[in-house]
Amino acid sequence: MAVMMPEMVTIPAGDFMMGCETGGENEMPVHRVWVDAFAMAKYAVTRGEYACFVAGTQRECPAYWGDPKFQNPNQPVVAVRWFDAVAYCAWLSTVTGQVFRLPTEAEREKAARGGLDGLAYPWGDELPEDCEGGRDTVLDVVGAGAPNGYGLYGMSGGVHEWCADYYDASYYAGSPDRNPKGPEFGERRVARGGSWRHNIRYTRCAARSSLAPDKQFSDFGFRYVKSE
């Protein structure tokens, strides 16, 4: 099975205001962060792309692989463990000769904002009309909806996306102001973005969540980055 080459978008170097004063306590304090330039995948990794990985490595398929709701090759792959996402990045690096990795939490938030500081969502401060999800909601294919200011899709909806960092609810209190990479130790990994199966499908740019890295859920996927 041929490897699908990723579509990448360059996120320019620069600073932004990370966090939210009106969000959860784990989003405070709001602080200015500098992030070096990097490139991010335009879309979350799809089932079709992940199938290439499974075929090339004989890795176990994730949970829900046979579920009829997730058979479209252009849907985000779901139920991927953090360890699987890291393994995918390593495999893609090998087969392409480039170096891919999971984004840091700071990179993910900067990218989600699309160059616009201070807004709750990539498009503004108000939820769209189709904000409600729930049991009967269908997971959209990647590229559905409008891109953000950087040309990235699904940064606030679709699936939660794994980040590289360990999670610490109080990390912002002492976070470095240049290229923060999260705490050195922890039990959970950071995840960012919305969920197709939540009652409200979209998540604010600053909202933080986390999960044990060996867990699998039908609204967890990932996308990758590479340093410029």
PyMOL commands that set and color helices and strands:
alter all, ss='L'
color gray80, all
select helices_A, chain A and resi 25-27+47-57+68-70+82-96+105-113+171-174
alter helices_A, ss='H'
color red, helices_A
select strands_A, chain A and resi 8-11+14-18+31-35+38-41+160-166+189-192+209-211+220-221+225-227
alter strands_A, ss='S'
color yellow, strands_A
deselect
rebuild
show_as cartoon
